[in-house]
């Protein structure tokens, strides 16, 4: 009996550590860093905007992976709530909040990436139009 209690306690301790580590990872890796903000403000070329878009797409993918991970964890908490005792509801609500935060971050990152892809496309179109104007002016 003691061995089973010890295993359950060890599992709960490990899950608690994982949950706290998950939330600290978000704090440790801000999506909108001063460096990326400066890069976005100073972006003038198509390549600049494409690089920024790639960065935000990568962040969105990471957030989606975290959403999937947290949904699996939430399912565990819901299916086996008897293992977590009084903490079951707290763990479920905390995990649900993390899921919402990660989904919001993924959505925002995707929007910013799309915006920068559109800016890069406009720069390409403007460059192509300017090239045509230059060629037609040279042909006169």
C-alpha positions as CSV (number, residue, x, y, z in Angstrom):
1,X,0.0,0.0,0.0
2,X,2.8,2.4,0.9
3,X,4.5,1.7,-2.5
4,X,1.4,2.7,-4.4
5,X,0.9,5.9,-2.4
6,X,4.6,6.7,-3.0
7,X,4.1,6.2,-6.8
8,X,1.0,8.4,-6.9
9,X,2.8,11.1,-4.8
10,X,5.8,10.9,-7.2
11,X,3.6,11.2,-10.2
12,X,1.7,14.2,-8.7
13,X,5.0,15.9,-7.9
14,X,6.3,15.3,-11.4
15,X,3.1,16.7,-13.0
16,X,3.2,19.7,-10.7
17,X,6.8,20.4,-11.7
18,X,5.9,20.1,-15.4
19,X,2.9,22.5,-15.1
20,X,5.0,25.1,-13.3
21,X,7.8,24.6,-15.8
22,X,5.3,25.1,-18.7
23,X,4.2,28.4,-17.4
24,X,7.7,29.6,-16.7
25,X,8.8,28.7,-20.3
26,X,6.2,31.2,-21.6
27,X,7.6,33.9,-19.3
28,X,11.2,33.0,-20.3
29,X,10.5,33.3,-24.1
30,X,8.5,36.5,-24.8
31,X,7.0,36.5,-28.3
32,X,7.5,40.2,-28.9
33,X,11.1,40.9,-27.9
34,X,12.8,44.3,-28.2
35,X,15.0,42.9,-31.0
36,X,12.1,41.6,-33.1
37,X,10.2,44.9,-32.6
38,X,13.2,46.9,-33.8
39,X,13.6,44.5,-36.7
40,X,9.9,45.0,-37.6
41,X,10.2,48.8,-37.4
42,X,13.4,48.9,-39.5
43,X,12.2,46.4,-42.1
44,X,12.4,47.9,-45.6
45,X,13.2,45.0,-47.9
46,X,11.1,42.1,-48.9
47,X,13.7,39.8,-47.3
48,X,13.3,41.7,-44.0
49,X,9.6,41.2,-43.9
50,X,9.9,37.5,-45.0
51,X,12.4,36.9,-42.1
52,X,10.1,38.5,-39.6
53,X,7.1,36.5,-41.0
54,X,9.2,33.3,-40.6
55,X,10.0,34.2,-37.0
56,X,6.3,34.7,-36.1
57,X,5.3,31.5,-38.0
58,X,7.8,29.6,-36.0
59,X,6.4,31.1,-32.8
60,X,2.9,30.2,-33.8
61,X,3.9,26.6,-34.5
62,X,5.5,26.4,-31.1
63,X,2.4,27.8,-29.4
64,X,0.3,25.2,-31.3
65,X,2.5,22.4,-30.1
66,X,2.1,23.7,-26.5
67,X,-1.7,23.8,-27.0
68,X,-1.6,20.2,-28.1
69,X,0.5,19.2,-25.1
70,X,-1.7,21.1,-22.6
71,X,-4.9,19.5,-24.1
72,X,-3.4,16.1,-23.6
73,X,-2.6,17.1,-20.0
74,X,-6.1,18.4,-19.5
75,X,-7.6,15.2,-20.7
76,X,-5.4,13.3,-18.2
77,X,-6.6,15.6,-15.4
78,X,-10.2,15.1,-16.4
79,X,-10.1,11.4,-17.0
80,X,-8.1,10.6,-13.9
81,X,-9.2,13.4,-11.6
82,X,-9.4,10.9,-8.7
83,X,-5.6,10.7,-8.8
84,X,-5.2,14.4,-8.0
85,X,-7.6,14.8,-5.1
86,X,-8.4,18.3,-4.2
87,X,-6.0,19.7,-6.7
88,X,-7.8,18.2,-9.7
89,X,-10.0,21.2,-10.3
90,X,-7.1,23.7,-9.8
91,X,-5.0,21.7,-12.3
92,X,-7.8,21.6,-14.8
93,X,-8.5,25.3,-14.6
94,X,-4.8,26.2,-14.7
95,X,-4.3,24.0,-17.8
96,X,-7.4,25.5,-19.5
97,X,-6.1,29.0,-18.9
98,X,-2.7,28.0,-20.4
99,X,-4.5,26.5,-23.4
100,X,-6.4,29.8,-24.0
101,X,-3.2,31.8,-23.6
102,X,-1.2,29.6,-26.0
103,X,-4.1,29.7,-28.6
104,X,-4.3,33.5,-28.3
105,X,-0.5,33.8,-28.8
106,X,-0.6,31.4,-31.8
107,X,-3.4,33.4,-33.4
108,X,-1.7,36.7,-32.8
109,X,1.6,35.4,-34.1
110,X,-0.1,34.1,-37.2
111,X,-1.8,37.5,-37.8
112,X,1.5,39.3,-37.6
113,X,3.2,36.8,-39.9
114,X,0.5,37.2,-42.4
115,X,0.8,41.0,-42.2
116,X,4.6,40.8,-42.9
117,X,4.0,38.3,-45.8
118,X,1.6,40.9,-47.3
119,X,4.1,43.7,-46.9
120,X,6.7,41.6,-48.6
121,X,4.3,40.8,-51.5
122,X,3.5,44.5,-51.9
123,X,7.2,45.4,-52.0
124,X,7.7,42.7,-54.7
125,X,4.8,44.1,-56.7
126,X,6.1,47.7,-56.3
127,X,9.6,46.5,-57.4
128,X,8.2,44.8,-60.4
129,X,6.1,47.9,-61.4
130,X,9.2,50.1,-61.0
131,X,11.2,47.7,-63.2
132,X,8.6,47.9,-65.9
133,X,8.5,51.7,-65.7
134,X,12.2,51.9,-66.0
135,X,12.3,49.5,-68.9
136,X,9.6,51.3,-70.8
137,X,11.3,54.7,-70.1
138,X,14.6,53.3,-71.4
139,X,12.8,52.1,-74.6
140,X,11.6,55.6,-75.4
